[in-house]
Amino acid sequence: MNGQAQLQSAPSGNIHTDPKIIAGFMDKRLGLFIHWGPVTLRGTEIGWSRNHQVSQSDYDSLYKEFNPVLFDADQWVKTAKDAGMKYLTITAKHHDGFCLWPTAFSTYNIMHTPYKKDIVGALAKSCKKYGIQFCIYYSVLDWHHPDYPLHNDGKKVPDPLADMEKYRVYMKNQLKELITQYHPYMLWFDGNWESPWTQDMATDLYQYLKKLDKNVIINNRLGKTSDEGMGPGTVGDYATPEQHIGQLNMKDPWESCITLCEQWAWKPNDAMKSLPQCIQTLCSTAGGNGNLLLNVGPMPDGRMEARQIKRLKEIGDWLKQYGSSIYGTKGGPFVPDSICAFTRKDNKIYVHLFHATGSQLVMPDLPGFRITKAYFLKGEAVPFYHYGDHMSLELHRNLPDPVCSVFVLEMNAPVENIPVIIKITSKID
Ligand code: FHN
């Protein structure tokens, strides 16, 4: 994939990530997000339930009983790999301030639990072993830390005992630990919206991190700009729409983060997305030229739920058949919709058909381009027609894959640089 990353707006300051590294990230298309910590003992939302569903004193004492004896980093990473995921992002420190690694700068960490083992280090090692890129989520805000001025306790006035400059030093010390000890492929920042954190602090931290590792990818949630896109004030390398599929964008890289269930952290009997929902989300994300970071919340004992592992395996099985239409492709040339999503690579256009509402799939013609062959990916030929300013595919009554059928349109020339077209799809019964 080329082109898109060169046009991204460089974060303010003199250092930014090599566009080739960003392009390589975008080729991966699918990653696993993991939200986990002692809060799973209550089954409530990580960070947000502190001082709300769970009292501050109870929440902040959970680490004393957090003992995930069934945690197996290899199992988590193999689950991600079996799902066709190419990278894994763990909440090393969420808004509640608890650290899943033996940080030297706070005792509020995994080594002070009955478990006493480095979760971040174990996952970094397993990702290396299984060839998955290891990424770290780190919350800028920290409602537990005494030097961070806000504590999500309903008080609007900043804590007079807090010292934001000391907290910034704490952050830099921890991030230097994480970079130098675990060498993450990417840092996924969050919690940038509160008043104690400023745009200047974000730019300063970005430059600091790039001096530690010029190749580490950093998302756009350090600065004070919108998660949705990239603009002049963005600090970071790619946009991060959340809980929805981002808009098609051939210029700026983006990744949607979406939960497999409803809560980010584990909740008993949480509603889980169906396989068609997951596959349609993945295809529509890739169809928009973006990545999908799909979230799982493991249980207090360290296991992921069997039903979630099964769902991830089903996604991986689909990708074993059709992954060539997702990995390393670009989105477009037509804008995705509820019926189908399109990706492209070299002279091929991949059509991901979620359900057929008629006997033909009609698309606008691509001036100067002709279909030379059309077929189901790993299947038989499909009749196609060019007429007027349209081209169409004849749809079978029984599509080959009830979840999502993938057609291939081999064109008479490379298609990656065709400008995006808003597709007006009509069905002819
Ligand atoms: O507040 C967090 C939330 O807990 C979760 O981590 C998501 C994931 O991107 N980010 C923030 C909400 O925007």
Boltz pocket constraint, residues with backbone or C-beta under 6 A from the ligand:
constraints:
  - pocket:
      binder: B
      contacts: [[A, 46], [A, 47], [A, 190], [A, 191], [A, 242], [A, 257], [A, 264]]
      max_distance: 6.0
